[in-house]
Amino acid sequence: MRKVLIIVSNANAIGPNNRRTGIFLPEVAHPYAEFEAANYDIDFASLTGDTPYLDALNLAGDPQNLSFLTGNGWAAMQKAIKLEDAGVSAYDAIFIPGGLAPMVDMPENTLLKAVIKEAYERNDVIGAVCHGPVSLLNVKLSDGSYLLEGKNITSFTNEEEHNYAAADVPFLLQTALTNQGAKFHEAEAWSDHSIADGNLVTGQNPASAKGVAQKMIKLLEVQ
């Protein structure tokens, strides 16, 4: 049975006005539903081991979001273990959902960078959506190069951010990813857009979360 570790932020506020934030509900709920339907083992880890926060609870009417909140998903996420205790080498894939929260505690987290480096070099499948690809920033591989260098990547775009949280985020994610050598692919704002480059899968925005999980599953099924 395939095992997926979902790594989540512990942040609950961002920016000079302390905008409330967390993991954007559909960006974790929709992939969780896909992994669950594939009969994968799904565990959660957070950077500190404290209970993560959810954002976009106003979207709870969506069937998969509601299923996550009332079923096994949110219950498991509340019990997320500390990343350093997760035994990441036991997993076939890691997935990082977005929301603004990862922009707070994931750009420079040393352990997270080491986990992603080791997973990538084991040929595990790595997926991230929306602001989740901030986790890929500053990951250096064993040869000293940035993981992002030359990779086909997408994430929440500068255009989307200017209409959402440009006053709150510490930097524009699209720009930062591009500055570390990523080949950034941008689709129409808020449209479903996800891409795979080898075992690395990224999605642009909340509408792309399901597609990221589906591409990850496709990669896992041929391993």
KEKE-3310 file (N, C-alpha, C; in steps of 0.2 Angstrom, whole numbers, plus 5000, padded with zeros to 4 digits):
npx = (5004:5003:5011:5007:5013:5007:5013:5011:5009:5012:5008:4997:4994:4998:5009:5009:4997:4993:4985:4973:4976:4980:4980:4973:4957:4951:4963:4969:4959:4953:4964:4966:4955:4957:4968:4963:4953:4961:4965:4977:4988:4987:4996:4999:5010:5017:5026:5030:5023:5012:4994:4988:4981:4966:4960:4948:4936:4923:4920:4915:4904:4906:4906:4918:4926:4918:4917:4930:4931:4922:4924:4938:4949:4951:4952:4963:4973:4973:4980:4993:5009:5026:5037:5050:5049:5043:5048:5051:5057:5050:5039:5031:5027:5027:5016:5012:5001:4993:4988:4990:4998:5010:5019:5024:5031:5038:5048:5062:5064:5075:5074:5063:5068:5079:5071:5064:5074:5080:5069:5067:5079:5078:5069:5056:5039:5034:5023:5015:5004:4998:5002:5010:5022:5031:5039:5048:5058:5075:5080:5093:5102:5112:5122:5124:5116:5101:5086:5075:5081:5080:5068:5051:5038:5024:5014:5005:5001:5010:5000:4988:4991:4992:4979:4974:4983:4994:4998:5001:5010:5027:5035:5034:5028:5029:5040:5050:5052:5056:5068:5076:5079:5068:5058:5044:5027:5013:4995:4979:4972:4966:4962:4961:4976:4990:5006:5018:5035:5046:5046:5041:5027:5017:5004:4994:4984:4970:4960:4967:4971:4966:4970:4984:4985:4980:4989:5000:4996:4996:5009:5014:5008:5015:5027)
npy = (4994:5011:5025:5041:5057:5071:5087:5100:5118:5127:5140:5154:5167:5181:5194:5212:5216:5206:5196:5183:5166:5150:5133:5131:5126:5118:5114:5105:5096:5091:5084:5075:5067:5061:5054:5045:5039:5031:5022:5024:5025:5038:5051:5065:5078:5091:5107:5110:5101:5106:5109:5111:5125:5129:5138:5146:5141:5144:5138:5126:5120:5113:5096:5087:5095:5096:5082:5080:5088:5082:5069:5057:5066:5079:5076:5068:5077:5086:5079:5079:5074:5079:5085:5081:5069:5061:5051:5051:5043:5032:5034:5035:5046:5064:5078:5095:5106:5122:5139:5154:5152:5143:5152:5159:5150:5141:5145:5145:5134:5123:5109:5105:5108:5099:5087:5087:5087:5075:5066:5069:5065:5051:5048:5049:5054:5071:5083:5099:5113:5129:5141:5131:5127:5135:5128:5122:5131:5136:5123:5113:5102:5087:5089:5102:5111:5121:5113:5118:5122:5124:5116:5113:5122:5127:5139:5148:5163:5179:5188:5183:5184:5198:5201:5196:5194:5202:5213:5206:5195:5190:5190:5189:5174:5167:5175:5172:5159:5158:5165:5156:5148:5141:5135:5144:5141:5148:5149:5154:5166:5158:5147:5129:5121:5111:5104:5091:5087:5076:5067:5078:5087:5101:5114:5127:5135:5135:5128:5119:5109:5096:5090:5090:5080:5069:5068:5065:5052:5045:5045:5037:5025:5019:5016)
npz = (5000:4996:5003:5009:5015:5021:5023:5033:5036:5052:5054:5058:5056:5046:5039:5040:5045:5052:5046:5047:5044:5037:5032:5016:5015:5003:4997:5004:5007:4995:4988:4998:4997:4985:4987:4997:4990:4982:4990:4998:5012:5023:5031:5042:5045:5054:5055:5068:5076:5083:5083:5067:5057:5049:5034:5024:5028:5025:5013:5016:5012:5000:4994:4995:5004:5015:5018:5022:5033:5042:5042:5042:5039:5044:5057:5058:5054:5064:5073:5069:5067:5073:5062:5062:5068:5060:5051:5037:5027:5026:5018:5002:4995:4997:5001:4999:5005:5001:5005:5014:5024:5023:5018:5028:5037:5030:5020:5024:5032:5039:5042:5034:5021:5021:5021:5010:5000:5002:5000:4986:4981:4983:4974:4977:4975:4974:4979:4977:4980:4975:4986:4992:4985:4990:4999:4991:4988:4991:4993:4992:4982:4982:4974:4975:4968:4966:4969:4961:4950:4933:4932:4928:4933:4943:4952:4964:4956:4952:4947:4952:4966:4967:4967:4979:4991:4991:4999:5011:5010:5012:5000:4982:4976:4963:4957:4966:4965:4951:4952:4957:4947:4941:4928:4925:4923:4919:4920:4915:4927:4942:4936:4933:4934:4933:4934:4929:4932:4929:4945:4952:4956:4953:4957:4952:4960:4971:4963:4957:4965:4966:4953:4955:4965:4957:4947:4955:4960:4948:4944:4955:4953:4943:4948)
capx = (5000:5007:5010:5008:5014:5005:5016:5007:5012:5008:5006:4990:4994:5004:5009:5009:4991:4991:4979:4972:4977:4981:4980:4967:4953:4951:4970:4971:4953:4953:4970:4965:4949:4960:4973:4959:4950:4966:4967:4983:4989:4989:4998:5000:5016:5017:5033:5031:5019:5006:4988:4988:4975:4963:4957:4942:4930:4917:4919:4913:4898:4909:4906:4924:4928:4914:4919:4936:4930:4917:4927:4945:4954:4953:4953:4970:4977:4974:4985:4999:5015:5031:5040:5056:5048:5039:5051:5049:5059:5045:5033:5032:5026:5025:5012:5012:4996:4995:4985:4995:5002:5017:5023:5027:5036:5042:5053:5069:5064:5080:5072:5059:5073:5082:5067:5062:5080:5081:5064:5068:5084:5075:5064:5049:5035:5033:5018:5013:4999:4996:5008:5014:5028:5037:5043:5054:5063:5081:5081:5099:5103:5119:5127:5125:5112:5095:5081:5071:5084:5078:5062:5045:5035:5019:5012:5001:5005:5010:4994:4983:4993:4990:4971:4973:4986:5000:5000:5002:5015:5034:5038:5029:5031:5031:5046:5055:5054:5059:5074:5080:5080:5063:5054:5038:5022:5007:4989:4974:4971:4961:4960:4964:4983:4995:5011:5023:5041:5048:5042:5039:5021:5015:4998:4994:4979:4965:4956:4972:4973:4964:4974:4990:4985:4979:4996:5005:4994:4998:5016:5015:5005:5020:5033)
capy = (5000:5017:5029:5048:5061:5078:5091:5107:5124:5129:5147:5156:5174:5183:5201:5218:5217:5200:5193:5177:5162:5143:5129:5133:5120:5113:5112:5099:5091:5088:5079:5070:5063:5057:5049:5041:5034:5027:5017:5025:5027:5045:5054:5072:5080:5099:5109:5110:5096:5109:5108:5116:5129:5129:5144:5145:5136:5146:5133:5119:5117:5108:5089:5085:5099:5094:5075:5081:5091:5078:5062:5056:5070:5085:5073:5066:5083:5089:5075:5079:5073:5084:5083:5078:5063:5058:5045:5052:5038:5027:5036:5035:5053:5070:5083:5101:5111:5129:5143:5159:5149:5141:5158:5161:5146:5136:5147:5144:5129:5119:5102:5104:5108:5092:5082:5087:5085:5068:5063:5070:5061:5044:5047:5049:5059:5077:5087:5105:5117:5136:5143:5126:5127:5139:5123:5120:5136:5135:5116:5112:5095:5085:5092:5110:5115:5121:5108:5121:5124:5120:5112:5116:5123:5132:5140:5155:5168:5186:5191:5180:5187:5205:5202:5192:5195:5205:5217:5202:5190:5193:5191:5186:5167:5166:5178:5169:5152:5160:5168:5151:5144:5137:5137:5145:5140:5152:5148:5160:5166:5154:5141:5122:5121:5108:5101:5086:5087:5070:5066:5084:5090:5107:5116:5135:5138:5130:5124:5114:5104:5089:5088:5088:5073:5064:5067:5061:5045:5042:5043:5032:5019:5016:5015)
capz = (5000:4995:5009:5008:5020:5020:5027:5034:5040:5058:5055:5058:5054:5041:5036:5045:5048:5056:5042:5049:5039:5039:5026:5013:5015:4997:4995:5008:5007:4988:4987:5003:4994:4979:4990:5001:4985:4979:4996:5001:5019:5023:5038:5043:5049:5054:5056:5075:5079:5086:5079:5061:5057:5042:5031:5019:5031:5022:5008:5019:5008:4995:4997:4998:5010:5021:5020:5025:5040:5046:5041:5045:5037:5049:5064:5057:5053:5071:5077:5065:5071:5072:5056:5064:5071:5055:5048:5031:5022:5025:5013:4994:4992:5001:4998:5003:5003:5002:5010:5015:5030:5021:5016:5035:5041:5025:5015:5026:5037:5038:5042:5028:5015:5021:5020:5003:4996:5003:4996:4979:4978:4984:4968:4980:4972:4978:4976:4981:4977:4977:4990:4995:4982:4993:5002:4987:4988:4995:4993:4988:4981:4984:4969:4976:4964:4968:4966:4957:4944:4926:4933:4925:4940:4944:4959:4964:4952:4954:4945:4957:4972:4967:4968:4984:4997:4990:5005:5017:5009:5012:4994:4977:4976:4957:4956:4970:4961:4945:4953:4959:4941:4939:4922:4928:4919:4921:4916:4917:4934:4946:4932:4935:4931:4937:4929:4932:4929:4933:4951:4955:4953:4956:4955:4953:4964:4974:4958:4954:4970:4964:4948:4958:4968:4952:4944:4959:4960:4941:4945:4960:4951:4938:4951)
cpx = (5004:5005:5012:5008:5012:5008:5013:5011:5008:5006:4999:4989:5000:5003:5009:5003:4988:4985:4979:4973:4978:4981:4973:4963:4953:4958:4972:4965:4952:4958:4968:4960:4952:4964:4969:4956:4955:4969:4974:4983:4991:4990:4999:5006:5015:5024:5035:5028:5013:5000:4988:4981:4972:4960:4952:4937:4923:4915:4917:4907:4900:4909:4913:4927:4924:4915:4926:4935:4926:4920:4934:4950:4956:4955:4961:4975:4978:4979:4991:5005:5021:5035:5047:5055:5044:5042:5049:5051:5054:5039:5036:5031:5025:5021:5012:5006:4997:4990:4991:5000:5009:5022:5027:5032:5039:5047:5060:5069:5069:5078:5068:5063:5076:5078:5065:5068:5081:5075:5065:5074:5083:5071:5057:5045:5033:5028:5017:5009:4999:5002:5012:5021:5033:5041:5049:5059:5069:5082:5087:5100:5110:5124:5128:5120:5105:5090:5077:5074:5082:5071:5056:5040:5029:5017:5007:5005:5005:5003:4988:4985:4991:4983:4969:4976:4993:5003:5002:5008:5022:5037:5033:5032:5033:5038:5052:5057:5058:5066:5079:5081:5074:5060:5047:5033:5015:5001:4985:4973:4965:4959:4964:4970:4988:5000:5015:5029:5045:5043:5040:5033:5019:5008:4998:4990:4974:4962:4961:4974:4972:4968:4981:4990:4984:4985:5001:5003:4996:5005:5018:5013:5010:5026:5034)
cpy = (5006:5021:5037:5052:5068:5082:5098:5112:5124:5136:5149:5163:5176:5191:5206:5219:5211:5196:5186:5172:5155:5139:5130:5126:5115:5111:5106:5093:5088:5083:5073:5065:5059:5052:5043:5036:5029:5021:5018:5026:5034:5048:5061:5073:5088:5101:5108:5105:5099:5108:5113:5120:5129:5136:5141:5140:5138:5142:5126:5116:5112:5101:5087:5089:5097:5087:5076:5083:5086:5071:5061:5061:5075:5082:5071:5072:5086:5085:5074:5078:5078:5081:5079:5071:5058:5052:5045:5047:5033:5028:5036:5042:5058:5075:5089:5106:5118:5133:5148:5156:5147:5147:5161:5157:5141:5139:5145:5138:5124:5112:5101:5104:5101:5087:5081:5085:5078:5064:5063:5065:5053:5043:5046:5054:5065:5081:5093:5109:5124:5139:5138:5125:5131:5134:5121:5125:5134:5128:5115:5104:5093:5087:5100:5114:5116:5116:5112:5123:5120:5116:5116:5116:5128:5133:5146:5160:5175:5189:5189:5184:5194:5206:5198:5194:5198:5210:5213:5198:5194:5194:5188:5179:5165:5169:5175:5162:5153:5162:5162:5146:5140:5140:5138:5145:5143:5151:5154:5160:5162:5148:5135:5121:5117:5104:5096:5087:5081:5068:5072:5087:5096:5110:5124:5138:5133:5125:5118:5109:5097:5086:5087:5081:5068:5063:5063:5054:5042:5040:5037:5025:5015:5015:5008)
cpz = (5000:5001:5007:5014:5018:5025:5027:5038:5047:5059:5055:5057:5050:5040:5042:5048:5052:5053:5045:5043:5041:5032:5023:5012:5009:4995:4999:5007:5000:4987:4992:5000:4989:4982:4994:4996:4982:4984:4998:5009:5019:5030:5037:5047:5049:5056:5064:5079:5083:5081:5073:5061:5050:5041:5026:5022:5028:5016:5010:5015:5002:4997:4999:5004:5016:5023:5024:5033:5045:5046:5045:5044:5042:5056:5064:5057:5060:5075:5073:5069:5069:5066:5057:5066:5066:5051:5041:5026:5021:5020:5006:4991:4998:4997:5002:5001:5004:5007:5011:5020:5028:5020:5022:5037:5036:5021:5017:5031:5035:5037:5036:5022:5015:5019:5013:4998:4996:4999:4989:4977:4979:4978:4971:4975:4977:4975:4980:4977:4979:4980:4993:4991:4985:4997:4998:4986:4993:4997:4989:4988:4983:4980:4970:4972:4967:4965:4961:4950:4938:4927:4931:4932:4939:4951:4959:4961:4954:4952:4950:4964:4972:4968:4974:4991:4996:4995:5011:5016:5009:5005:4989:4976:4968:4955:4960:4967:4955:4946:4955:4953:4938:4932:4924:4922:4922:4917:4918:4924:4937:4942:4935:4931:4935:4932:4933:4928:4933:4939:4955:4952:4957:4953:4956:4958:4967:4969:4956:4959:4968:4958:4950:4961:4962:4948:4948:4959:4953:4941:4950:4958:4946:4942:4953)
residu = (MET:ARG:LYS:VAL:LEU:ILE:ILE:VAL:SER:ASN:ALA:ASN:ALA:ILE:GLY:PRO:ASN:ASN:ARG:ARG:THR:GLY:ILE:PHE:LEU:PRO:GLU:VAL:ALA:HIS:PRO:TYR:ALA:GLU:PHE:GLU:ALA:ALA:ASN:TYR:ASP:ILE:ASP:PHE:ALA:SER:LEU:THR:GLY:ASP:THR:PRO:TYR:LEU:ASP:ALA:LEU:ASN:LEU:ALA:GLY:ASP:PRO:GLN:ASN:LEU:SER:PHE:LEU:THR:GLY:ASN:GLY:TRP:ALA:ALA:MET:GLN:LYS:ALA:ILE:LYS:LEU:GLU:ASP:ALA:GLY:VAL:SER:ALA:TYR:ASP:ALA:ILE:PHE:ILE:PRO:GLY:GLY:LEU:ALA:PRO:MET:VAL:ASP:MET:PRO:GLU:ASN:THR:LEU:LEU:LYS:ALA:VAL:ILE:LYS:GLU:ALA:TYR:GLU:ARG:ASN:ASP:VAL:ILE:GLY:ALA:VAL:CYS:HIS:GLY:PRO:VAL:SER:LEU:LEU:ASN:VAL:LYS:LEU:SER:ASP:GLY:SER:TYR:LEU:LEU:GLU:GLY:LYS:ASN:ILE:THR:SER:PHE:THR:ASN:GLU:GLU:GLU:HIS:ASN:TYR:ALA:ALA:ALA:ASP:VAL:PRO:PHE:LEU:LEU:GLN:THR:ALA:LEU:THR:ASN:GLN:GLY:ALA:LYS:PHE:HIS:GLU:ALA:GLU:ALA:TRP:SER:ASP:HIS:SER:ILE:ALA:ASP:GLY:ASN:LEU:VAL:THR:GLY:GLN:ASN:PRO:ALA:SER:ALA:LYS:GLY:VAL:ALA:GLN:LYS:MET:ILE:LYS:LEU:LEU:GLU:VAL:GLN)
# end
